[in-house]
Amino acid sequence: MSIKKTILAILVSFVTFGCSKPENSPAEKPNIVIIFCDDLGYGDLTSYGHPTIKTPNLDRMVNEGMKFTNFYSGSPACTASRYALLTGRYPIRSGFGWVLVPSSPRGMHPQEITLAEGMKQAGYSTAMFGKWHLGVTKTEYMPLQNGFDEFLGLPYSNDMIPPKWKDIPLIDGNDTIEHNPDQTKLTKAYTERAVDFIKRKKNEPFFLYVPYAMPHVPLMPGDDFNNSERGKYGDVVEEIDWGVGEIMKTLKAQGIAENTLVFFTSDNGPWIIKNEQGGSSGLLRDGKGSTWEGGMRVPGIAWWPGTIKEGTIQMERASTLDLYHTAFELTGQKAPSDRTVDGRNIMPLLEGGKTEDIKPYFYYGLNNKLMAVRKGPWKLHIETYSQTGKDYFNGKLPLLFNLSIDPSEQYEVSDDNPDIVAELQQLISSHQKRVASEPNFFDR
């Protein structure tokens, strides 16, 4: 080879390899957006069967992405479900009850590694706009002390207001900017802050968490949302749909949609004891507060243009616990190994495949009590509870259902399947022993 050709080859090699982007460079890391509703039921969206609530943007998200039919929250109640999402851990590991009130002495323990902290470790900007509900009595419990660079929202549920409670603050960062804010303006405010954050951070990887306060009671739709056939409940859901549309539109306009995973879901099932003020669990039994399917199986929609195949229906089981593992894997990290992290990486599901469903799913109900387990199609209840006060099977326990055949939990089959009952009871017993041997951070 001539000297000129040798020099040219060296230069080409330098340009091709020496100046290439390093592995996991910011441009290669996907943005992650999680939109989390409060008390939205399995049957409350058009794409999940509601006949009168109009959700065109979420329908578009389904058509352009993936709809899960077996997606679960980590708990049937507000606080515990948020803990599960942000830590990837069952709520029993949190050290606090399933719903915190403004005076609760505990909150998110500083030793927890939240999803936001994991994303910051990977070089991400992080923001949260919406409902926190993971402790307020100490500053160390708040969002900015748990991995978020930016926060605007309410510290707990929107019904924790006077006269029972002193007030509810609207917090920006760590500062209260308003007391007892006009809640009809909040969904719009959270959406606008989310849109602004996306525009500001479009050239760097970001994690955005938008836990809307609606459709939790009291229902507070914005002034532009007052025409739903479903009444106020429909109004607030349709405003959330508008917010999702604004976020998707912004991602497309900024040219980063194909580098962004958006996941939409709910913290638990509908608050059915609120009657028309509450939502619908569709064909599922019961709702919020219960470990029946209606309390914990929720809408789950994933959108990632170019990665998730359009119009995919995913029937494999997944949960909010899995989003933690998945986000860590997507950012070139492993979930923390110095503690038990529940759930699994579901990227194979998002890519249209399957995962080996090795881990059973445990249903934690009232006061984080283990009440049921699912493995494959089989679900075993060892205890039941409903805010309605109903005992659907007249005290019989355990209860066994084949959810592939009977997602409504209508046909109890324990007597016909004693071997499966025994297997699932053993799973519960083993899990309880493991959890009992693993102290939570408050015990250390």
Secondary structure, DSSP 8 states (H G I E B T S, - for coil): --HHHHHHHHHHHIIIIITS--TT-GGGS-EEEEEEESS--TTSSGGGT-SS---HHHHHHHHHSEEESSEE-S-SSHHHHHHHHHHSS-GGGSSS-SS--TT-S--S-TTS--HHHHHHHTT-EEEEES---S--SSGGGSGGGGT-SEEEE-SS-TT--TTTSS--EEEETTEEEEES--GGGHHHHHHHHHHHHHHHTTTS-EEEEEE--TTSSS----TT----TTHHHHHHHHHHHHHHHHHHHHHHHTT-GGGEEEEEEESS---GGGGGGS---TTSS--TTSSSHHHHB--EEEE-TTTS-TTEEE-S-EEHHHHHHHHHHHTT----SSS---S---HHHHTT------S-EEEE-GGG-EEEEEETTEEEESS---TT---TTTT--SEEEETTT-TT-----TTT-HHHHHHHHHHHHHHHHHHHTS--GGG-
